[in-house]
């Protein structure tokens, strides 16, 4: 279950990033805007992985 470990490490990284207030300066106006953008990208990554897993299960 390598995917679950990666997912948990990703969540911990997000928590660590939210503590840093100086991380998002440009092109984001606020850290909330930058974090929102990150979560959108994470959602796209999750959809991509799910699609690959579904395709792999159909190929078997």
URLIN-V301215 format. One record per run of one state. SS is the DSSP state (h for helix, s for strand, l for the rest). FROM is the first residue (numbers start at 1). LEN is the number of residues. If there is no record, write none. Layout:
ss = {SS | SS}
from = {FROM | FROM}
len = {LEN | LEN}
//
This chain:
ss = {l | h | l | h | l}
from = {1 | 2 | 20 | 31 | 60}
len = {1 | 18 | 11 | 29 | 1}
//
